[in-house]
Amino acid sequence: MTDERGERGPRPETAPAGAPARLAAGRVGRAHGLDGSFYLTRPRSPLLRVGVTVTVAGRVAAIVRLAGTERRPIVRLEGVEDRSAAEALRGMDVTVDGEPSTLGDGEWWAHELEGCEVVDGDETLGTVSRLVELPSCEALEVRRPHGGELLVPMVKDAIRRIAPAQRRIEVNADFLDLPAQERRPREQRAERTTETDT
């Protein structure tokens, strides 16, 4: 979950209607030691504690060990007894079943923002590919129309309006300090494309 102030929260995965949402807790990283422990990448620390039941590769298991740091937690799951078993899970998503908390005004789940068109007035800057975590806030990773990427921090100075239902996010390109040649209005780009095609 995120908002324009950069507040963070777990992202829900798709679940059948009426079923609890699956919240992404991280991804299995490299093994740690010989007892089946592994590093968890992209961790959502508030979801992690000993005894919590998680799902990995379709298998349900409880967390029996939690060590390391919030940024680099070390996890061991019930039934994962050795290093080879941990390595077999590497790269798999770890999810937690649970009802997503009620969102307040100005808050969205990350998956609601992915795929939204990012604009400043009549200028199209690109499409949101994913949300990334920066040291101070979260940011939209925007895929540019002609290649390359742009990071838009989820702060009020950068974000003017978020409308997931319209698949549209309005930003302040001046705050992002984009070069003038990268900020042509959509109509001008369309005319140039038409001239090139002819």
TIDREN-716103 format. One record per residue (C-alpha): y negated, x negated, z; residue in three letters. Coordinates in Angstrom, 1 decimal, padded with zeros to 4 digits, always signed. Each point is the difference from the previous one (the first is absolute). Layout:
% TIDREN-716103
+--------+--------+--------+------+
|      Y |      X |      Z | rest |
+--------+--------+--------+------+
|      Y |      X |      Z |  ALA |
...
+--------+--------+--------+------+
***
This chain:
% TIDREN-716103
+--------+--------+--------+------+
|      Y |      X |      Z | rest |
+--------+--------+--------+------+
| +000.0 | +000.0 | +000.0 |  MET |
| -003.5 | -001.2 | -000.6 |  THR |
| -003.6 | +001.1 | -000.1 |  ASP |
| -003.3 | -001.3 | -001.4 |  GLU |
| -000.6 | -001.8 | +003.3 |  ARG |
| +003.1 | -002.1 | -000.6 |  GLY |
| +002.1 | +001.5 | +002.7 |  GLU |
| +003.7 | -000.4 | -000.5 |  ARG |
| +003.2 | +001.9 | +000.5 |  GLY |
| +003.5 | +000.3 | -001.4 |  PRO |
| +000.7 | +001.3 | -003.4 |  ARG |
| +002.4 | +002.8 | -000.5 |  PRO |
| +002.7 | -000.1 | -002.6 |  GLU |
| +001.1 | +003.1 | -002.0 |  THR |
| +002.3 | +002.3 | +002.0 |  ALA |
| +001.7 | +003.3 | -000.9 |  PRO |
| -002.1 | +003.1 | +000.9 |  ALA |
| +000.4 | +000.8 | +003.6 |  GLY |
| +001.4 | -003.4 | +000.9 |  ALA |
| -001.9 | -002.5 | +002.2 |  PRO |
| -002.0 | -002.5 | -002.0 |  ALA |
| +001.3 | -003.6 | -000.2 |  ARG |
| -002.5 | -002.5 | +001.2 |  LEU |
| +000.1 | -003.5 | -001.5 |  ALA |
| +000.4 | -002.5 | +002.8 |  ALA |
| +000.4 | -003.1 | -002.1 |  GLY |
| +002.4 | -001.9 | -002.2 |  ARG |
| +002.9 | -002.3 | +000.8 |  VAL |
| -001.0 | -003.6 | -000.4 |  GLY |
| +002.0 | -003.2 | +000.4 |  ARG |
| +002.6 | -000.4 | +002.7 |  ALA |
| -000.9 | -001.5 | +003.3 |  HIS |
| +002.8 | -001.8 | +001.9 |  GLY |
| +003.7 | +000.8 | -000.1 |  LEU |
| +000.1 | +003.3 | +001.9 |  ASP |
| -001.1 | +002.4 | -002.8 |  GLY |
| -003.7 | -000.1 | +000.9 |  SER |
| -002.5 | -000.1 | -002.9 |  PHE |
| -003.8 | -000.1 | -000.5 |  TYR |
| -001.7 | +003.2 | -000.9 |  LEU |
| -002.6 | -000.2 | -002.7 |  THR |
| -002.9 | +002.5 | -000.5 |  ARG |
| +000.7 | +001.1 | +003.6 |  PRO |
| -001.5 | +003.2 | +001.6 |  ARG |
| +000.2 | -001.2 | +003.5 |  SER |
| -000.8 | +003.3 | +001.7 |  PRO |
| +003.3 | +001.4 | -001.4 |  LEU |
| +002.1 | -002.8 | +001.3 |  LEU |
| +001.6 | -000.2 | +003.4 |  ARG |
| +003.5 | -000.5 | +001.4 |  VAL |
| +002.1 | +003.1 | -000.2 |  GLY |
| -001.8 | +001.5 | -003.0 |  VAL |
| +002.3 | +001.3 | -002.7 |  THR |
| -000.8 | -001.3 | -003.5 |  VAL |
| +001.5 | +000.4 | -003.5 |  THR |
| +000.7 | -003.0 | -002.2 |  VAL |
| +001.8 | +000.3 | -003.3 |  ALA |
| +001.2 | +003.5 | +000.9 |  GLY |
| +001.5 | -001.2 | +003.3 |  ARG |
| -001.3 | +001.3 | +003.4 |  VAL |
| -000.2 | -002.5 | +002.8 |  ALA |
| -001.9 | -000.6 | +003.3 |  ALA |
| -002.2 | -003.0 | +000.6 |  ILE |
| +001.8 | -002.1 | +002.7 |  VAL |
| -002.3 | -003.0 | +000.0 |  ARG |
| -003.7 | -000.4 | -000.7 |  LEU |
| -001.7 | -003.4 | +000.3 |  ALA |
| -002.5 | -002.1 | -001.8 |  GLY |
| -003.6 | +001.2 | -000.5 |  THR |
| -001.6 | +003.2 | -001.2 |  GLU |
| -000.8 | -001.7 | -003.3 |  ARG |
| +003.5 | -001.6 | -000.3 |  ARG |
| +002.4 | +002.0 | +002.1 |  PRO |
| +003.7 | -001.0 | +000.2 |  ILE |
| +002.4 | +002.9 | +000.1 |  VAL |
| +003.7 | +000.5 | +000.5 |  ARG |
| +001.7 | +003.2 | -000.8 |  LEU |
| +003.1 | +001.5 | +001.6 |  GLU |
| +003.1 | -000.9 | -002.1 |  GLY |
| -001.7 | -002.9 | -001.8 |  VAL |
| +001.9 | -002.8 | +001.8 |  GLU |
| -000.5 | -003.2 | -001.9 |  ASP |
| -002.3 | -001.9 | -002.4 |  ARG |
| +001.9 | +001.1 | -003.2 |  SER |
| -000.4 | +003.7 | +000.9 |  ALA |
| -003.7 | -000.5 | +000.5 |  ALA |
| -000.3 | -001.9 | -003.3 |  GLU |
| +001.7 | +002.9 | -001.7 |  ALA |
| -002.8 | +002.3 | +001.0 |  LEU |
| -002.8 | -002.3 | -001.1 |  ARG |
| -002.7 | +001.8 | -002.0 |  GLY |
| +001.1 | +003.5 | +001.2 |  MET |
| -002.6 | +002.5 | +001.4 |  ASP |
| +000.2 | +000.9 | +003.6 |  VAL |
| -001.0 | +003.5 | +000.8 |  THR |
| -000.4 | +002.2 | +003.1 |  VAL |
| +000.6 | +003.7 | +000.1 |  ASP |
| -002.8 | +002.0 | +001.6 |  GLY |
| -002.6 | +002.6 | -000.6 |  GLU |
| -003.2 | -001.6 | -001.3 |  PRO |
| -002.9 | +000.6 | +002.4 |  SER |
| -002.7 | +002.5 | -001.0 |  THR |
| -002.7 | -001.7 | -002.0 |  LEU |
| -003.6 | +000.5 | +000.9 |  GLY |
| -002.9 | +000.5 | -002.4 |  ASP |
| -000.5 | -003.0 | -002.3 |  GLY |
| +003.6 | -001.3 | +000.5 |  GLU |
| +002.7 | -000.3 | -002.6 |  TRP |
| +003.5 | -001.3 | -000.4 |  TRP |
| +000.2 | -003.1 | -002.2 |  ALA |
| +002.3 | +001.6 | -002.5 |  HIS |
| -002.7 | +002.7 | -000.6 |  GLU |
| -002.4 | -002.7 | -001.3 |  LEU |
| +002.3 | -001.9 | -002.3 |  GLU |
| -000.6 | +001.0 | -003.6 |  GLY |
| -003.5 | +001.3 | +000.6 |  CYS |
| -002.7 | -000.9 | -002.5 |  GLU |
| -002.7 | -002.1 | +001.5 |  VAL |
| -003.5 | +000.7 | -001.4 |  VAL |
| -003.7 | -000.7 | +000.6 |  ASP |
| -001.9 | +002.8 | -001.6 |  GLY |
| +001.1 | +000.0 | -003.7 |  ASP |
| +001.6 | -003.4 | +000.3 |  GLU |
| +003.8 | -000.3 | +000.3 |  THR |
| +001.0 | -003.1 | +002.0 |  LEU |
| +003.7 | +000.5 | -000.1 |  GLY |
| +002.9 | +001.7 | +001.8 |  THR |
| +001.3 | -000.6 | +003.5 |  VAL |
| +003.3 | -001.8 | +000.0 |  SER |
| +000.5 | -000.3 | +003.7 |  ARG |
| -001.6 | -000.5 | +003.4 |  LEU |
| -000.1 | -003.6 | +001.4 |  VAL |
| -000.8 | -001.2 | +003.5 |  GLU |
| -002.9 | -002.4 | +000.4 |  LEU |
| -000.8 | -001.8 | +003.3 |  PRO |
| -002.8 | +002.4 | +000.8 |  SER |
| +000.9 | +003.2 | -001.8 |  CYS |
| +002.2 | +001.5 | -002.7 |  GLU |
| -001.0 | -000.1 | -003.7 |  ALA |
| +000.9 | +001.8 | -003.2 |  LEU |
| +001.6 | -002.3 | -002.6 |  GLU |
| -001.4 | +001.3 | -003.2 |  VAL |
| +001.6 | -000.7 | -003.4 |  ARG |
| -002.8 | -000.7 | -002.5 |  ARG |
| +000.2 | +001.8 | -003.5 |  PRO |
| +000.1 | -003.3 | -001.9 |  HIS |
| +002.1 | -002.0 | +002.5 |  GLY |
| -000.7 | -001.6 | +003.3 |  GLY |
| -000.4 | +001.5 | +003.4 |  GLU |
| -002.9 | +001.0 | +002.3 |  LEU |
| +000.1 | +000.3 | +003.8 |  LEU |
| -002.1 | +002.8 | +001.4 |  VAL |
| -000.3 | -000.1 | +003.8 |  PRO |
| +000.5 | +003.3 | +001.8 |  MET |
| -003.4 | +000.0 | +001.6 |  VAL |
| -002.9 | +002.4 | -000.3 |  LYS |
| -002.2 | -002.4 | -001.9 |  ASP |
| +002.6 | -000.3 | -002.8 |  ALA |
| +001.4 | +003.6 | -000.1 |  ILE |
| -002.2 | +003.0 | -000.8 |  ARG |
| +002.6 | +002.7 | -000.3 |  ARG |
| +003.8 | +000.4 | +000.0 |  ILE |
| +001.5 | +003.0 | -001.7 |  ALA |
| +003.8 | -000.3 | -000.1 |  PRO |
| +000.4 | +003.5 | -001.4 |  ALA |
| -002.1 | -001.0 | -003.0 |  GLN |
| +001.7 | -003.4 | -000.2 |  ARG |
| -003.5 | -001.6 | +000.2 |  ARG |
| -001.7 | -002.5 | +002.3 |  ILE |
| -003.8 | -000.7 | -000.3 |  GLU |
| -001.2 | -003.4 | +001.0 |  VAL |
| -003.2 | -002.0 | +000.1 |  ASN |
| +000.4 | -002.6 | -002.7 |  ALA |
| -003.3 | -001.7 | +001.1 |  ASP |
| +001.6 | -000.7 | +003.4 |  PHE |
| +003.0 | -001.5 | -001.8 |  LEU |
| -002.3 | -002.3 | -002.0 |  ASP |
| +001.7 | +000.4 | -003.3 |  LEU |
| -001.3 | -001.9 | -003.0 |  PRO |
| -002.1 | +002.2 | -002.4 |  ALA |
| +002.4 | -000.5 | -002.9 |  GLN |
| +002.8 | +001.6 | +002.1 |  GLU |
| -002.0 | +003.1 | +000.7 |  ARG |
| -000.4 | +001.8 | -003.4 |  ARG |
| -000.1 | +003.8 | +000.1 |  PRO |
| +003.1 | +001.7 | -001.1 |  ARG |
| -001.8 | +001.5 | -003.1 |  GLU |
| -001.0 | -003.4 | -001.2 |  GLN |
| +003.5 | -001.4 | +000.4 |  ARG |
| +001.4 | +003.0 | -001.9 |  ALA |
| -002.4 | -000.5 | -002.8 |  GLU |
| +000.8 | -003.7 | -000.3 |  ARG |
| +003.7 | +000.7 | +000.0 |  THR |
| -000.5 | +002.6 | -002.8 |  THR |
| -002.1 | -002.6 | -002.1 |  GLU |
| +002.8 | -002.6 | +000.5 |  THR |
| +002.7 | +002.4 | -001.1 |  ASP |
| -002.0 | +000.8 | -003.2 |  THR |
+--------+--------+--------+------+
***
